[in-house]
Amino acid sequence: MERQDPILTGKYPAKEHCAKVVSYLKSKNGISDSSVIYLEGQKTKLLEDNDEPQPFRQRRSFFYLSGCDLPDCHLTYEISTSSLTLFIPPLNPDSVIWSGLPLQPPEALKKYDIDACLTTSDLPSHLASFSKQDPKATLYLKTGTTLSEHTLNLATLPVDYKVLQPVIEECRVTKDAYEIALLRKANVISARAHTAVLRAISKSTNERDLEATFIASCISSGAKHQAYHGIFGSGENAATLHYQHNNQPLEGRNNILVDAGAEWNCYCSDVTRTMPLNGKFDTESRQIYEIVEKMQGAAFELLKAGVKWEDLHIRAHEVAVEGLLALGILRNGTAEELMMERLGVAFFPHGLGHYLGMDTHDTGGNPDYEDNDVIFRYLRIRGEIPEGAVVTVEPGVYFCRFIVEPYLKDERKKNYINEKVLERYWAVGGVRIEDDVLVTKDGYENLTTAPKGIEEMEKIMSSRG
C-alpha cells in the first residue's frame, strides 16, 4: 500500500471553506457580518414502494462547508463569530437495534472541523435565535432549499436563496492542499484498478468482466463508491462517448476504452485509457493512439494558470486534423482549411475536458451549449483557467458512424474525407486518453499515474504478474 499523504490524517478544512465563501460573498454582494449561512444535507430517501433506502450521496455544497458525509444533517455558519455548527440526527433507539449506534455529538466534534455539534431537534430554536440577535440579519440558503413551518418561522428574518449557490460553485473551482491530496488519493486507487484491468484482459470474455475487475480493485483499496458510471466500451462501442451497457462480448474486437474512476471521501478521479484486447495494438489502432497522445501533449505544453481553455481545445483539434491528414482519412485541403471547415469535429466531437472535484463534471466551468460554433459547443470550461484548479485533459479520436456519416452525405464536406481509407478505421472505435491535472502558476502537475504509453501497457499485458 502507498504511503498516505500526512495532510489526510487531519480534519477536512470545512471552516477554511466557510471563510472562503464568506470572503467571496462580501466581495460580490456586500453582505453584513450579522448574516448566517444555512445548509441542509441530503435526506434519507426510500426506494419507491420499498423500505430500503436509496443509495446515499451527500450534497456537495453541504460537504464542502462541513466535511460531513452523513444523511439528514444541517449546518449553520455565523459570519460575525466565524462559528460553524453541525446538526446531526438524535439517537433513535429503534434504529440502533437494526443499524447500531450512530455518530454522537462528542464524536462529531472530534471528527469534523466544526465549533459545535447539536442534534436536529435543537435546530428550530437555534435558527429562531438569529432573528432575536439582529432582526436585519439575512439567512443565506442554497437555491432549492425548502424550510417547513415546523422547522423555522422566518417571518422577521430576510432570506436570500440566490447568491449562495453560485458563490460556493465558484469557490470550489480552486482547490486547497487537502482537496488536492484527496484527488491524488482517488487517482492512486484508480491507477491500481486500471492496471488490474490491463492484467485481466487476457482472461476476460465480456466488457462486464473488466468492469467487475475495476470495481473490485477500487473496493479492495477502500473506495466503495465510483465517481461515475464507468465506461467499458469494446470495438465500435468505444465510439459512443458515454457508452453505458458494458455487457458485450470481447471476441473479434481490437480495443477497449475504459473510462472509470474511484471516489475517495467525496472527491473524484476521472481516468480514461484505451487498451488493446489482443495484447498489442493493430496498425490502425496504434496510429490513432499516437495522434491522441500528441493531442494531449500539445495541450499540456500550453497548460498553465491564466491560459484560455478554448486555446488548448483548438490546439488539440489542430493536432487531430494534422494527424488525420497524414493518414489520408482527411484530404483535399490544408490543416488550416480543414480547421476552418470544422472537419475535426467529425472525429473529435467533445470538449477537451472539465473541472474536477467533488463532482466529476465539477462546478464553475460556465459552458455555453448554445454556441453557434460547433467546435466550442460542448466545451465544459470557457475562459481562463485559474491557478489551483484541477482539470481533466481528455482528447480523443472516434469513428462513430452516427456522427461521421452525415459528413459523408454532405455534398461539400464529403470531399474532405477519403471513404476508402476511412473504412479501415471503423473497427478502431474510439481512442481517448484522460488525465487529471492540477493547474499551477507556470504549468501543471499530473495527478494521474495509470499506465498510459503503448509500450508500457503492452508490457503489463504480456507479463504474468
Phi, psi and omega in degrees: 000143181285155178287131181283141176302125183304332182299332183283354173282346177268186183278148172300132190281063183298318183291327174297322179292321176300315181296323178296316179297317180297318179300317177295317179301316181293321183288332185258332188232355177061044183286158181272157180292343181277359182283165185224139172264133178229128178227146174252135173283175179292140180270156172293129179232138180268150172298148182300132179057039184205155178260011176268140179285150170294154174306133185271134173222115184297143173298129188294323178296322179294315180297321182301325183258007181220327187074011185259125182249037179253148178284159171065034180250165179220164174214154168229146175230114181272115186293325184295327183247358185054042185255124181252121180242130178254137177245121181244158181298142177290160179296129178247108184304323180296322180289326181300324181304320185267323192244356182085177182289131177278173175297135179251161185309315179299323178291321180297321179299325179285328187275322189249156178276074184227164179263333180207153174226122177239177175262163183295342175292340177272353188296313183303314181291326179295315180292320181296333182294336182295321180292332178287326180289318181205102182300342181268358180296145178255137175262119182264120182240154176287146177307132178094354179293134177244130181246117180283156184298327181285348179272319186200136173260108185261022187302325184250009184239115179298142181237136178239118180259357193262320194272336189291312186300310179297330179291315177300318181296324178290320179297326183291346182296314181264137188254145173269178186298325180293316179296320179297321178296322177295317179295321178294319178298316178300323180290323177299316179295318180293322178299318178298320182289320177297322177295321178298322178296316178304317182288335185270347187303315185295340181257005186252151180238350185217152177305323183295333177298319182284326173298317179297320178300315181297309183296319180298319179297317180297315181296319180294339176270002177100358181261100183281341185245142172272148180291336181193171178291117185294154178248120178231080188254117180261153178057226182289346175298334180292347178280348176271117192302316179242055178303135188240342190293313178051043185217017184262150180293150182271342185301135177081007181245154188269318189222167170225132175265121181246109177245099186205147181206145178279156171251137179231113178053048177075008177245143194257153160244157181213100190231132176236133172227144175248124191238143177283135182280343183254016178092332178218147177289137171287171188304310183294319180295318178298319180299315180290320179301318181294326175297315182294322174302316180293324177299313180294318179299321179294322177294318179299324181299330181267342192287123171192169181301136177094350180286148176278129182300326179300326181292320177295318181297316179296319180297319177298320178296319179301317180295320178298314181296317178299319181291319180290329173295316181297328179279346181089004176291316172261153185200179172059038176176160174281168177301321180296318180294319180291328174295318179297326179279353180062035180292334180298333182297335178297333185244344177225079191273351185251177179282164184291335181171196185201167173291152181228140178187240178286337171247149178298308170266087191283172188285162169095001184283338180052054180292160176232086184285359176258007181303131180289340178272112188298335182289337180255353192300323185257017173292127178272351175233135174232141176093195185283146180263124182277156173299137179094354175282153173245126183234156168266143174241106193222066176292161178200159172231129188229152176239075183263115183301321182298326181273317188282321187300325174300328176294324181288342179264349179281124187301328181270313187287334182296337179291343181270354184241128179270102185297326182295317177290318181304325184304329182286347189251353180304321184293342176298327181078270178199149176235125175227140174235126186225126175236156177257125195229130174273126180274126180247176183302316186247007182176236184199163171234123180278117180276348186266129183241009179298141178308139188225318183293153181303308182297320181297314181292317180295326178294318179297318182293331181274346181279159182264356183288000000 
